[in-house]
């Protein structure tokens, strides 16, 4: 016999987006419950989304006093950024106050699992329940609300649902929304490397164009609390499985970080990045809202994935808070439609921005190759040329063409 619950808002997914949505709803006086398919003792391997933008820290701080500060304190703010072209340094800048002078830094760098731990602890503090081993199986929306059924037969009746259940989102499929976009030609090898506590490297973000000791592959080195992320762009002709082998990764890590890091590789994965957005972020009845990777997947350049998902979650909570108190059904629908319009616009912008960086990195066009070579040659005499080479792999610095309190 199925068990029935009556909760104001159901949030599917206990990743950063889902937990932020639940927290943001609670902050607006709207009770929520989180349904997570995995177990409470789930393993979350890899550092994944390590770069938390300042706008995201402010969003979290706004929804719960002290949360943004806790993440900032736990993370790392690296002071130096450097770029090399075929082994020659073309740009370097060190900031005396890399985090800025405000209450919260411009960014912080820490493993995603730490961000998730802080969010989960905060949900426990404010009394939001997370139901583990609760895989969403069906989502049925109507003009009056949503009925959610999990695999174990539990039923939840809710006026609104936030679908934050990741790239394979059941919620997205249940409302008939589909992904549209492309996938990168190149594969990428990503390795987490533990820091050497006896002889740590300087904290600096380093990008190598055509690393001469890695057969001309692009390499990104980013520090985070406790270690380093090594990002290696494969060539189209590469065998990613071979490059991701223990021996090959150890060799590449030793070459890029130093021999003492050879045996400090903690995690390795290979990816082809998808650039896709859902064709709609809401259901036909304006009762289900998609957020985070349920609605979009981007290449990682510019750190737009988790950061934009948290922005989605915050705006979804605002829309639901207004809609749930509206005396007019038309006003309630309009608030949800406004959410969809804004976040679909943001997702398209972020997809294109990340795609611009991806095309810049993997593109072999004559014009792109000429620009990079010319900038490298000019960098000795014109700092702006080197800075352009330093900035370009992360896409444009601007934000979506919408009024927003954050960047993404």
Helices and strands as residue ranges (DSSP letters): E 4-6, E 9-12, H 16-27, E 33-35, E 51-53, H 54-63, H 67-74, E 80-85, E 88-94, E 107-109, H 112-126, E 130-131, E 136-142, E 145-150, E 155-158, E 160-163, H 170-174, E 179-183, E 188-194, E 204-211, G 212-214, E 217-224, E 227-233, H 240-243, H 246-257, G 259-261, E 265-271, E 274-278, E 288-290, G 292-294, E 296-297, H 305-325, H 329-362, H 366-378, H 383-392
